[in-house]
C-alpha cells in the first residue's frame, strides 16, 4: 500500500468515529476528587445537550476556562462540579475536550457517567483518548508509547525514561531528518523531471548538504535512544524493610547465597546490600536490596541521612517485603514505603510461633529451613508480572525504534554513497524515499493500523 493510500485509510478510520467519547479519568474507588473526561470534534457545540442538569456550560466564544457550579447527579440531589474546558484543536486530543471534576464518590461518578451516555456520548475504548491525540497530530507514535510507559511506571527510573520519550526528543529528530530528506527529494526529482540545462535549481552540493543534515539528525536520535535504552532497567528490584534483627539479612543470604554478616547485635547491617535471587519463577532477574533496619516507616528514621537513604532505596525498588520477627510477640509489620506494592512476611518461622502471629495474612518464612520459600516466590512472581509485562512492552517499543532508525540510516548511507559516486539520480532518490518510509513507520505516519490497534488496546480506559 502506498503512503498516500495508507494515510487516506487512516483518515477514513478516524472520520468514521467522530462521535463524542467519555470515560472516568481517575481510578475507580473512593477519592478526594473524581474526573470524567469527554472528547469530540463538535463537543462544545453539543455540550448543552450532553451535560447533566445544573452543570455549567462552556462560554461563548469557546476558550480555555474553568466554570464552577452544581449538577444534579440524582433527582433532587446536587454536588459541586468544576467544568474544565479545552477547545480543539489545541487540546490534548486535538478535539474539543471537557472534564467534569466532582467529589470522588464512586456512586456519584457512575450515575453522572450514565447520564452522559444516555445523552449521546459513547464509552471510550481503552487508549482511545491517546489514539485520537495521535490521529489528530498532537502526539507521534513514540510519544503515544511513552504515555503508556508513564502510566505503567512503577519506579522513578521508569517514569523518568517515559517522560524523556514523551518530551518528543526522538520524534523531533525524526521530523528534522524527514524535512531534510523531503528537501533532498525535491532537488533530486527536479533533476529527473527537467532536461539538462532546463532547471537552474538542481545543485549536487545542495543535495549533499541536505543528506548530511538528515544523517546528523538521525545520529542524534539514535544516540538519544541508546541512552534511553540504557536507563530502562532489565530487572525487578525488591526492597527488604524491617526493624533491626527482623531477619532480613538472614533471608537475603538464604535466598541468594550472598556473604552477609549476620549477628544478634542490633545494627550489624550498616550498608546497602544487593544480591540476585535466582528463583525459578523469575522471568526478569530479581534483585534483593537490604540495608540498616528502620522499620520501613519514615517516622522511625532518626536523622536526615537515613531519611534520604530510605527514600532513595524505595524509589529504586519495584516491590517491598515487609519483614517482621515472627518469634517476637511485640514485633509489628513495618509500614510500606509510599507508592510501593508490598508483601508482608513473618520471618523465623522455625522458632516457636506467637499465637495469632499470622492474622495479618503475612507469609511465614524461615531462612534456616526454607519453609515458605516456594510460597514467597509465587507471591513475588504475581507482584512482578505487571512490572515485567510493562518492561517487555518497553523493550518491544525500543526494538521497534532501533529497527526503524537503523533502516533509515542504512538507506541514507546508500543514498549518500551513490550521490558521492555520481550514480543515477533516480536510484539516489529511491534510497532517500526508503529512508523517509522507515522514519514514517517510526513516528506513526506510515504505521499499519493493526499495530496501532495492538498498542492502544494495552491502555486503560480514560487515557
N, C-alpha and C positions, 0 to 999 in steps of 0.2 A: 504494500500500500504506500502511495506517495505521501510526502509530508503534508501536502495540501489536503488530500483525502482524509488523512488521519485527523488533521485539525478540524476539518468540516464535520467528521464523525463525532469528535468531542464536543463541538459546539451544538450539534444536534442532540446529543445526550443531555447536555446542560439545559437546552431550551425545552426539553420535554419535562423538566422538573422545576418550573418557575413558580411553584406554589410556595406558600409560607410555611416554614417548619418551626417546631417548638420542642424544647426539652428542658429538663431540670439540669442546671449547670453546676450545682453544688451536690456533694454526696448525700444520698438518702439518709434519713435519720434526723434526730434532734440536733439543732444547732442554733447559734445566735441569729443567723440570717440564712435565708434560702433564696436562690436566684432561679427564675425561669427566663429562658432566653428564646427569642424569636428572630427569624431572619427570612427575608423575601425581597424580591426586586421591587414590589409595589407595596411594601408593608405599611409605610407611613400613611399612604392614601387610604388603606383599609383598616387603620388602627381603630377608628371609631366603631366598626362592626365587630372587630376581633376581641377588644379588651373588655374585661368584666365590668359590670355596672359600678359606677363611682370611681373607676380608675382614671387618673388624669390622662389626657391625650397629648400627643406631640403638638407643639406650637406651629404656627404658620408665619413666615416661611420656615420649613424644617431646618433645624440647627442642632448641634450637639448641646444637650442640656440634661438637667435632672429635675423632674417635676414630682412634688410630693402630694400625697392625697390619702384617701382611704377607699378601698374597694370592698365590695360585698362578696365574701367567699362562700356564704351560705345565706339563705333567706333571712334577712333581718340581722345578720352578723357581719361586722366590718372589721378589717385590720388595716393598720397603716401600710402604705406602699410608697416606694420611690420608683418612678419610671425613668430609666436611663435611655436616652435617645441618641442613636448614632446613624445619621443619614448616609446612604450609599452615594457614591462608590468609595468614600474614604473611611469605611468601617472595616472591622476585622474580616468580614466575609466578602466585602465588595458590594453588598446589598444593603438595603435598609435593615438596621438591627435595633431591637428593643430588648431591654432587660427589666424584669419586674423584681425588685428587691423587697422581700417580705420577711416577717418573722419566721424563724426556722422550724416551725411546727409541721411535721410531715403531712398530717391530715389536711391542713390548710393548703399546703402546696399541691397536694393531689387534687383537691376539689377545684382550685383555680386552674390547674393544668387541664382538667376535664372540661372546664368552661372554654378554654382556648381551643381545644379540639372540636367541641360542639359548635363553635363559632366559625370553623372553617380551616383552622391551622392543622397541619399534619405532624404526627410524632416523628421526630428526626431519626434517621438511621444512625448507627454508630459511625462517628467520624464525619458526619455529613456537613457540619459547620466548617470544619477544616477543609473538606473537599471543595466546598463552594468557594472558600478563600483561594484555593489553588486554581480552580476553573476560572475565577474572576481576576487572576493575576496578582492577588495580594501576597501569595506565597509561591515560591517554586517548590519542586518536589523534595529537594534536600531539606528545606525548611519545614515542609509538612511532616517528613520523617522525624525531624527534630522535635516537633510538638509532641509526638507520641513518646519519644525518648524522655522528654521532660516530664510528662505525665507519669511514666513508669519508673522514673529515677528513684532509687532507694537510698542513695548516698549523695553527699555534697559533691563528690568527684563526678558521678554520673550526671548530676544536674548541671554542673559547670560545663561538661562536654556537650550536653544537649543545648545549653544556652549559647555556646560558641557557634554551633551549627545553625541555630535559629537566628543568629545575627545576620546570616546571609553572606558570610565571607566567601564560601566556596561558590555559591550561585553568582555572586558579584564578579568573581574572577572568570567564571564560565561565560557570563554575559559579555565581559570585556573581550574575551577571546572570540566569541561569536561575532561581535561587531567588527573586529579586525578582519576576521575571515570573510564576512559579508562584503566588506570594502574591497578585499583582495579579489573576490569573485567578480565584482563589478569590473575591476581593471582587466582581469583575465578574459572575461566573456565579451568585453568590448573589443578586445583584440581578435576574438573569433568572429564577431559579427560584422566587422568592417574590413574592407580590403586594405592591404598595406598602404600606408600613407593617408588613408581617409580619416583616421582618428588621431587627434593631436593629444589625447589624454592618456594613452597607454604608455606607461613608463616602467621598465623592468625594475628600476631601483625602488619605485613606489610599491610594487608588489612585494619585493623582498622586505621592505620596511614594515609592511602590514603583517606579513607572515612572521617576522621576528617579534612584533608586538603580541601577536596571538600566542607564540611559543612562550614568551615571558609570562603572560597571564596564566597559561596552563601550568608552568613551572611553579608559580606562586600558589596556585590552587592545590597542586599535588603536594607541595611542602606542607601547607596547612593541614591537608587531610592526613598526611603521615603523622604529624604532631598530634592531631585529634585522635587517631587510632592508638597512638602510644599511651594516651590518657584513658583509654577505655579498658578498664581492668578486667582481666580474664580469670577472676577468682571470686569466691564467696567467702566473706570475712565474718568471723563470729567472735564477739567480744564477751569474755567471761567477767561477769560482775559479781561482787560478793564481799562480805566483810573479811577482815584478816582471819586466816585459819578456817575459811569456809570450804576448803578442799579444792580450790580452783587449780592450783599448781599440780597437785597430785592427779587430778583429772586430765589436765593437759599432757602430763608425762605419760600416763597410761594410754591415752589415745594416739599420741604422736611419736612416742619414743624419745622425745627431746630430753636432753640432760638439763633438768631443772632442779635447783636447790630447794629441798623441802625440809622444813623444821617446824616443830610445835611452837617455836617462839614467834610471836606476832611481829609482822613487818619484815619477814625474811625476803620476800619479793619486793625489790625496790625499782627495778627497771622493767620496761615493756618487753615482753617476750612474744615472738611469733613462731609458730610451727604448723606444719601441714598434717592434717588428719586424712589419711588415705582410706576413707570409708568407701565400701563397695557401692553405696547408694549415690556417691557424689559424681555428677557429670562435669562440674567445674571443680577445680581444686578448692578444698575447704581449708581456710587458714584460721587457726585459733589465735586469739590475741589475749594475753594475760598481762596483768600489771599489779601494782600495790593494791591491797584490799581497801575498798572505800565504801562498800555497801551499795554502790550504784546510784545513791541518792545525792544530788548536789548539796543538800543540807548537811550531809555527813563530811563534806570536804572542808578542811580547816584552813587552807591557805590558797592564795590566788594561783600559785603554780599548779597545785593539784586540780583546781577547777579547770584551768586551761588544758591540762593534760587529759582529764576525763572527757572534756568536750571534744578534743581532737580525736580521742580513741573512738567515741561514739560516731563522729562524723565519718570515720574511716571504716565503719562496720556496716554489715547488712542485717545482722541478727544479734540479739543479746541472749546469753544464757544467764539467768538469774540464779546464782548458786547459794544455797542455804545449807548449813550444817544440820543434817537430819538427825544427828545424835545429841543435839543441844536443844533442850526444851525451851530455852529462851530465845533461840535464833528465829529471825524473821526474814522472809524473802526480801531482797533489795528492790527498790523501785527501778523500773525500766527507764533507760535514757529516753528523753523526749523524742518522739517520732520514730523510734526504732522498735520493730516487732521483737517479741521476746518469748522464750520458753522458760518455765520455772523448773528448777532441778533441786532435789534434796540429795545431797552427797552423803558418803559414808554409810550407805545402806547396809553394809555388812555388820555394823555395830548395832547394839540393842536399839530397837525402834522407840520413838517417842509416840505415845498414844495420840492418835489423831493427827500425826505429822503430815500425812498426805492429803488432808482435807482440802487443800488449796488446788488440788489437781496436778501437783508437781510430779515430774518423773523421778523415780528413785534410782540412783546410780551408785556404783561402788568402784572406785579406782583400784581397789585391791582385788576384787573378784571378777570384775567385768559385768556385774549384774546391771541390767538396764541399758547396756551399750547399744543393743540392737534396736530397742525402742527409741533411744535418743537419736540414732542415725535415721530412723524412719521419720521421726518428727522434724528433724532438721531438714531432711530431703523435701518434706512437704512445704516447709517455710521457704526453702531455697528455690522451689520450682518457678515461682513468679519472677524472681530476680534472674534466674537462668534463662527463662523464655525471653525476657526483655534484653538480656545480653546477647542471646542468639540473634534476635532481630537487629540489634545494633551492628553485630558482625556482618549480617546479611546486607544491611544498608551500606556499610563500609566497603564490602566486597563489590557491590554494585557501583559505588562511586569510583573505586580504584579501577575497575574494568573499563568504565566509560572514559575516565581520564587517560588511561593507557592507550585505548583505541584512538582517541583524538590525537594524542601526542605522536603515535606511530604514523597515522595518516598525514599529520602535519610535517613530520620529518621527511616522509617520502615526497611531499609536495615541494619542500624547500630544496631537497637534493635534485629533483627533476628540474626545478626552475634554475638552480645554480648551474646545471649542466646544459642549459639551453634546450631542454626537452620540449616536446609538443605541449602547447598551452592547454589543449583540451584534456590531456592527462593530468596536468597540474591542477586544473580546475576541478577535475573529478576527485582528486585526493583532498582538495580543500572542502568539497561538498561532503566527503566521507567524515572528515574531522568535525564539520558542523553537525552532521547527523548524530555522531557519538555524544556531542555536548547537548544536543536536543533531548536525547534519552536521559542524560544526567539530570537536567533541570525539569523534565517532565513535558517539554514541548512536543516530543515525539514518543512518549512512553505508551505502550499498549494499554488499552482500557482494562484488561484483566489484571495487570499488575497493580493498577490503581485500586481496583476492587479488593484485591488481597490486602493492600496496605491499609486502606481506610476501614476495612472490616475489623481490624485489630484495635481501633479506637473505642473508648467508652462513649455512651450516648451523652450528648451535651457538649462534646468537643469538636 
